[in-house]
Amino acid sequence: MTSSLRDLLPFARGEVPSDLVIRGARVANVLSLEFEEVDVAVARGTIVGMGEGFEGREVLDARGSVLIPGLLDGHLHIESSCLTPSRFAEIVVPRGTTGVFADPHEIANVLGAAGVRGMAEASRGLPLDVFLGAPSCVPASPFETCRVPLGAADLADLFADGTCQHLGEMMNYPGVVAGDREVWAKIAAAGDRPLTAHAPGLSGRALGAYALSGCDGDHESTSLEEGREKLRRGFWVMMRGGSVAPDLEALAPLLREDPARAGRCMGVSDDVDVRTLLEEGHQDAKLRRLCARGVDPLAALRCLTLSPAEYFRLPRRGAIAPGWRADLALVDSLETCRVHRVWKDGVLVARDGRLCVFPDHAVPPALLDRGESLPPLDRERLRVPAAGRLLRVLGARPGSLLTENLLLPPRVEEGQVVPDPERDLVKLAVRERHTGSGRLGVGFVRGLGLRRGALGASVAHDAHNHIAAGADDRSLHRVLRALEELGGGFVAAEGDRILAALPLPVGGLMNPGPGEETARLLEEVDRVVRGLGVEGLHPCMALSFLSLSVIPRLKLTDRGYVDLEGGGLLGLFED
């Protein structure tokens, strides 16, 4: 690197023309938190000079615009967009994103380490840097069934061959706090690499115990108080602005109170679907949202550029300065962040909302493995005999990943507990799809608003077994069978009739087609589901989190009800 930078000295001294000179733009300097009126010269993918008098083989008059560093997303799961990496890049790069730090634990639960390597292969050659985290919790907890569990030795291999750059979010927070040897062995396998965290609701001594692990980049703060405590205890606060977890707004006062905190904060996506990306944007949308909440625009920009680069220890990225990588975007202003042009390594890759380069959309064979065949599913297995006075119910909260552990009187007909849509109480089922076990967890959920029919998905965090909610067993059974027939996806049905579907043939998580078509099909499923009574902007995604056992409190997996804070597996009834 040093010798190659030495070769750039003639450009820096202005003795020879640079490849590109951007003139007249206001330069957003996230190093000093100020705007500069300087020209920027670029040669061989590197910023070589800032000031006046530079000549270039290409000179761009950018008067009236603002030049910013390429935007970075410090934590997301590409699979949650329902897009393959190349299709994801097709959408986010024109919006100013030039790098993402992605945890591929979704595909890892489905395909193991081979799936992680497949995501790495699918990400090569894109006009987007994709830095993968080694999935630390596959499965997320002992109560979820994945295809191939990943141990410390598997993570060490992913680091050794260069597939992964950091440790993916350490979701087993009870194991960290309790000193579980396997959990701590996974942390040790990462060596001195960045260790991302997952510590929802932890406070006081438990938070301090978790902090000892070194896992310090946490995206689970949902309140200002939680974010403030984590900052004080040495964490980097990743402010989540996903499709169903809009915590960014709750945490924005951290930066409004003190812009200097931008040095320990990031704006991240975690889980964001294709419709949100197309309709609202990616990191550009987070910049707009932070500015709208009164955050200093330059501090907000730092959270989306320099802070993630510093956290993940990538030198000379995330800012505009001589010797730094020429990942740049030209926008109208920070507050509105309409992106006109994007450069990756000094090459123009997007202009006016469209890519100027054309990535290969071929899907690596490793990502197309469908795994074991599922055994036949008899509808009788969905029946729930009444066996107690009170029924345990998963309480869903609109707009939140948190759930409740409820005890409600059941509706009983002919000795069977049946859905009661009038009370917003419907049946929930999770079917194991990876090993051919045929295991089926059945429970009930309140809070979806489903009045009739059923909704199902193979996107069911984090193990991604088949999940379905139904107002009657017939519709529920049809949805579960359709998921198998499609090879995964989102499905809505009523009775024996399929009403809408989005196939996700890549691991049951991603569609290889254009983002606009994937979004159209997803919107059609969501529209139909709203007609069945489900409320909210993203009903498909809301369903997908009802099996995620590492988010408090009650969840349903193929093994039954799980409440990690309440002792693990729980029964359907209490007297």
Salt bridges, closest charged atoms under 4 A:
GLU15 OE2 - ARG13 NE 2.80
ASP19 OD1 - ARG57 NH2 2.28
GLU37 OE2 - ARG26 NE 3.76
ASP39 OD2 - ARG23 NE 3.82
GLU55 OE2 - ARG23 NH2 3.52
ASP61 OD2 - ARG63 NH2 2.48
ASP73 OD2 - HIS282 NE2 2.76
GLU90 OE1 - ARG87 NH1 3.14
GLU90 OE2 - HIS361 NE2 3.17
ASP103 OD2 - HIS105 ND1 3.40
GLU106 OE2 - HIS77 ND1 3.65
GLU106 OE2 - HIS105 NE2 3.29
GLU106 OE1 - HIS461 ND1 3.23
GLU106 OE1 - HIS464 NE2 2.38
ASP129 OD2 - ARG317 NH1 2.64
ASP129 OD2 - LYS344 NZ 3.00
ASP161 OD2 - ARG117 NE 2.82
GLU169 OE2 - HIS75 NE2 3.13
GLU169 OE2 - HIS77 NE2 2.96
GLU169 OE1 - HIS198 ND1 2.83
GLU169 OE1 - HIS219 NE2 3.12
ASP218 OD2 - LYS230 NZ 2.78
GLU220 OE2 - HIS198 ND1 3.18
GLU220 OE2 - HIS219 NE2 3.13
GLU220 OE1 - ARG240 NH2 3.13
GLU226 OE2 - LYS230 NZ 2.77
ASP247 OD2 - ARG240 NE 2.95
GLU249 OE2 - ARG289 NE 2.78
GLU249 OE2 - ARG293 NH2 3.74
GLU257 OE2 - ARG228 NH2 2.65
GLU257 OE1 - ARG261 NH1 2.66
ASP270 OD1 - HIS75 NE2 3.16
ASP270 OD1 - HIS77 NE2 3.11
ASP270 OD2 - HIS219 NE2 3.70
ASP270 OD2 - ARG240 NH1 2.86
ASP273 OD2 - HIS538 ND1 2.94
ASP284 OD2 - ARG288 NH2 3.29
GLU310 OE1 - ARG302 NH2 3.21
ASP327 OD2 - LYS344 NZ 3.14
ASP332 OD2 - ARG338 NH2 2.81
ASP345 OD1 - ARG325 NH1 3.05
ASP345 OD1 - LYS344 NZ 3.17
ASP369 OD2 - ARG147 NH2 3.01
GLU380 OE1 - ARG383 NE 3.23
GLU413 OE2 - ARG411 NH2 2.68
ASP420 OD1 - ARG411 NH1 3.80
ASP420 OD2 - ARG423 NE 2.76
GLU422 OE2 - ARG451 NH2 3.28
ASP462 OD1 - HIS105 NE2 3.34
ASP462 OD1 - HIS461 ND1 3.52
ASP473 OD1 - LYS427 NZ 3.00
GLU484 OE1 - ARG431 NH1 3.31
GLU485 OE1 - ARG478 NH1 3.53
GLU485 OE2 - ARG481 NH1 3.74
GLU494 OE1 - ARG452 NH1 2.69
ASP496 OD2 - ARG474 NH2 2.74
GLU517 OE2 - ARG520 NH2 2.77
GLU523 OE1 - ARG275 NH1 2.62
GLU523 OE2 - ARG530 NH1 3.34
GLU524 OE2 - ARG527 NH2 2.80
ASP526 OD2 - ARG275 NH2 2.61
ASP558 OD2 - ARG439 NE 2.70
ASP563 OD2 - ARG553 NH2 3.24
GLU574 OE2 - ARG392 NH2 2.83
